[in-house]
Amino acid sequence: MMDRTDRHYRAFARVLTRRTLLYTEMVSMGAILHGDKSQHLGYDAAEHPVVLQLGGDDPVALAECARIAADWGYDEINLNVGCPSDRVQRGNFGVCLMAQPELVARCVAAMRAAVPLPVGVKHRLGFDDQDSYESMRNFVDIVADAGCDRFSVHARKAWLKGLSPKANRNIPPLRYDLVWRLKSERPDLLIEINGGILDLATTQQQLAHVDGVMVGRAAWDTPWTLHDADTRLYGEAENPALTRHDAVLAHLPYVEKMLAEGVRLHHLTRPMLLLFHGQPGGRAWRRHISTTAHHTGAGLEVIIDALALVPRPAPPTAANEAAANEATAQEATAQEATAQEATAR
C-alpha cells in the first residue's frame, strides 16, 4: 500500500470506521533514523489505533526505530517481510527475509526488548521455490519464539524474479487454506489473513478461521467498504457515517486544518476520489476534483461543489437493506466456494 495509506488516507478512513486497526505505509528504518521524522511519522490523533509498518533487517536500527515510534505514540509495530519489490530486495528486507527466519527473530526480539508495544510481522506463504507449507510454518515457529505478537499472512507466495509487485498481488494463486491450517496448528498465535478480500461479508467468513483480516487494495479502491465495519465486526450500535455524503462532510474539518498547515488540496482529496465509485454522480465527483483540486489556492469549495454533483440517496427501507445484505452474503459464499474449488484443484 505504498503511496496509499498515508496520513491523509488514514484520517479519512476514520470517518468511516473508528474501530478498525489502521496501518501506515511501509517506512524504511533509514528514513526514520536519518530522514524527516515529521514527514514519515506524523499522524492525526483521530487515527488511533494505528500501526507503524517498518522495513529493515538490522536489529539494532529497528530497535531504535521502535523507540522512536513509541515516543511518537504509535500503538503497534509491524515488520514487513512480504514486499517483493526490487528496491526492497536490494535493501535486504521484505519477502526475501523469509529465507532468514533467525534474522527476523532477532529483529523482533530487539524491538520487543526496546519498547512495550506489540510487535507483529507481515509475511507471505513463501517465495520462488521456498513455498511449501512446512517452510512457512518453520518461519512462523522461529519468529514466534522471539515474541512476535501478530502474524499478518498474505495468502500468496511471491516471485522475486519475473513478476512486478503489482503482478505479485494477483498472479500467484491465493491459498487461504494454508493460513487456516496455520491457525489450527498454532491456536496460541494471533493470525491475520490478507489477500483478495474485497468486502465485509467475506471478512466475516474468514473470521471463522483466523483472528483478523487485513484488507488492502479494496480499502483504497472502494473505501465505502469500511463504513459498516464497526457495527458488523465490532458490535457497535451505529456506524460513524450513515451515507457517503455524511462521510465527506465529517472529513471537512480535517481538510480545513491541513490546508491551514500548507498541505495542497490534491493530496487531501486523493483518498476520497473513489468514494462514490459506481454511484450516480460518481464520475462527475471524480472529474471535478481531479481537474480542480491541484489548482493553486484550491480549498474546501472544490469538495463542496463536487459533492453537489452527487445526488443524495433516498433513505433505505428495511426491505431494501435486507435484500442488499442477502445479495452480499450470496456473493461472499460464491467467492469462498470458488476459492475452495481452486484449492481442491
N, C-alpha and C positions, 0 to 999 in steps of 0.2 A: 504493500500500500504506500510505497514511496510516492511523494508528491500528491498524496491524497489525504491521509489522516493528520493534517497539520492542525494547529491550534484553532483555526477558524472553522474547520470541519467539525472538530470535536465540540466546540461551543454550539454550533448549530445542532449537532446530534442531541445535545442536552435539552433542547426544546421539544424533542420527540420522545426521549426516554431519560428518566432520571436514575434508573437502577442499573442499566447495562454497564458493564465494565468496558472502558474505552482504552485503546492502545495508541501510543504515539507511532509515528513513522520510525523505522529503524534509524538510530543515530550512532555513528561510529564512535568508539572510545576516543579516537584522536580529535574528533570535532568537539567533544565535550571538554577534553583536557586542554586543548590549545585554541579552540575557536570562540566565537561569541556565545557565551552561555545563555544570554537572554534570547538570542535568536533560536538556539537549539532546544532550550528547556522551558522557555516562557509559556505560560498557560493561564487560563481564566479559572478562578476559584470554583466556578459552577461545574467544571469538568469532572470533579471528583465523583466516583473513584476512577483514577487514571493510572495507567501502567506505562512506564518508560521502557521502550524496547531498545536494547543495546546491540551493537555489532562489534565483535572483537575476539581476541584469542589470548590476551595477556592477563593472567590472574591478578597481578599487582595493579595494572592500569584499570581493569574492570572494577576492582575493589574501590579504587579512588573514585571512579565514576559513580558507583553505588552510593558512596558517602555524599557526593555532590547532589545526587538525585534525592537522597533523604533530606538534605538541607533545603532543597527546593520544595519539599513537601509531597513528592510522589508517593503513591500508595503501594506500588509493587514494582519490581524489576523483572524484565523478561530478556533472556539472551536469545538472539535469533540464530538458530542453527538450521535454517530452512531456505534462505535465499540462494538461488542458483546463478546469480549474475556473474559475468566475467570479472567485473571490477571488485566484487566482494570476494571472489575466489583468489584474486591477486593479493588481497589483504589477509588471506588465510582465515576467513570467517564465513559464516553462512553454512550451507548444507555440507560443504566439504569437511567441516569439523565433525561430521558424524563418523568419519574414519578415525577420529582421535577421541574416543569417549573419555579416556583418562584425563586428557587436557580439559575437556568440557567440565568434567567433575571438579577439577582443581579450580576452574573459573567460578563455578557455582559455590564451592566451599569458601573461596576467598570473599565473594560478595556476601555470603551468609554471615561470615565472621565479622565483616566490616559494618553491617547495618542490621537493624531488627526487622527490616521489611521482608515480605515473602519474595522469593526468587524463583522464577519459572524459566522453562526452556521451550522454545518453539522449534519443532523439527519436522522432518518428513519421514516417510516409511523407509527411505534409503535413497541411494543414488547409483547410477550406472549399474554395474553388476553386483554391487553390495546392496541388494534389495530384498533379501529374504526376511521373513518374519523373525527368525532367530537372531539375525544380525541387529534388527531394530530393537528387539527385546533385550539383547545384551547391552546395547547403548543405554536404554532406559534404566536397566538394573544398576549399571555403574554410576550413572548420573544421580539416580535416586539415592544411592548410598551416601552421596555428598550432601544431601539435604535439599534437593530440588523440591519446591512446593507445588509446582504445576507443570504438566506436560501438555503443550498445545500441539496436536499432531495433525499436520496437513496430510490427508489420506491419499497422497500420491507420492511416488518416487520422483526423482529429478534426474534429467540427463544433463551432465555438465558440459558435454560437447555435442554440438549439432542442433540444440534447441535453444531458442531465446528464452528469457524469463517469462515473456508472455505465453509462448508455446508450452512452457513447463507448467503453466497454470491450467492447461486444457488438454494437452495430448496424452500424457501418461494417465492410464485409467485410474479412476477412484476405486479404492479398496476399503470401504467403510468397515467391512467385516474384520480386517486386521486390527483396526483401532478398537472395535468392540471386544475382540479377543484379548487385546492387551488389558483392557479394563477388567474383564472377567478373571484374568490370571493375576492381576495386581490390583485387587479391590481397595487396597490401602492407599493407592495413589490417586491424586486428583487428575483426571484425564479429560482434556478438552479436544473436541474434534473440529477440523477445519477442512474446507474444500467443497465447492459446488453446492453449498446450502443457500437457497435463494429466498426462503420465506419462513415465517414463524411456524406454520404447520409442520414443515419438515424439521425445523428446530425442535419442536415438541416431540416428534417421533425419535429423533436422535437422543434426546434426553432419557429415553427408556434404556439406553445402552451405555451412556457416558455421563460425566458430571457437568460438562459445559459445552457450549457450541460457540465457535468463533466464526462470525460472518465477516467476509472481507469485501470483495468487489460489489456484492449485492447491496451492501450498506452505502456504497457510493453511487452505483448506477440506479438504484431505486431506493432513495433514502426514506421514503414513506414506509418502507418495510418495518422500520424500527418503531413506528408510532404506537403500536399495540403491544409492545413488549412488556411494559410494566404491569398491565392487567393480566395478560395471558401467561406470562412466565414467572412473574413475581407476586401475583395475587393482590396487586394494588386495587383500590376501589375505582380509580379512574386513570386515564392516560393524561399526560401533560397537555396535549393538543388534540382537540376533537376533529379539526379539519386542517387541511394544508394551509388555508388562509390564516387560521389561528397560529400555526407554527411560524409563518413569516412575520406576522405582527409581533409575536412574542420575542422574535430574534432581533427586532429593530433596535432596541436599546443597546445590545452588544455591538451592532454595526455602527451605531452613532458614537459609542465610546471609542471604538477602534479608529474611526475616521478622525476623531479629535486627536488621536495619538499619531496621526500621519500615515495610517495604512491606506493604500489605494483601494477604491471600491471593488475593482475587479477581483482582487484577492479575496474579498469578503463574500462575494456573490457566487464564486465557483461551487461551493458545497450545495448551494440551493438550486443550481441550474436545472437539475433533473427531478426536482420535487414534484412537478406536475406532469411528468412523463406519462403519456397515454391518456391524459385527461383533456377535456375540451379547453382550448385556450393554452395548452401546454407549449405548443410550438411558438405562439406569439409571445409568451412569457420568456422563453429562452432567447428568441430573436431580439427582443427589446433590450434585455440585459446584456447580451453578447455584443450588441452594436453600440451601446452607450456607456456601460459601466467603466470602460477603460479611459473615457474622456477626462481630461484634467478638470478637477473640481467636481466631478460627479459625486452626488450624495444620495441621501435617503429617497429623494424624489424619484430616482430611477427605479427603485424597488416598488415604491408605491404605485407609480404609473404602470409598471409591468403587472402588478397584482390586479389592477383594474381591468386588464385584458382577459382575465380568467374568471369565468362565471362561478359564483358561489354555488356549491351543490345544495340540493334540497335536503332537508333533514331526513335521515334514514328512518325507514319504518322497521318494525320488528320483523316483519315477513322478509323484507329485502336483506336485512342483516343475517337472518337465518339461512337464506338461500346462498348468500355470499360465503358464509362460513362453511356451508356444506360443500360448495364448489371448491374452496381452498383445500378442505380436508381430502376430497376425492383426488385432487391434483397431487397432493403430497403422497397419498397412498400409491398412486400410479408411479411417482418418481422413485419411491422406495422399492416397489416391485421391480422396476426396470434395473435399479442398482443391484438388487439381489440376483436377478436373472443374469446380469453381466458377470457377477461374481461366480455364479454357478458355471458359466461357460468357461 
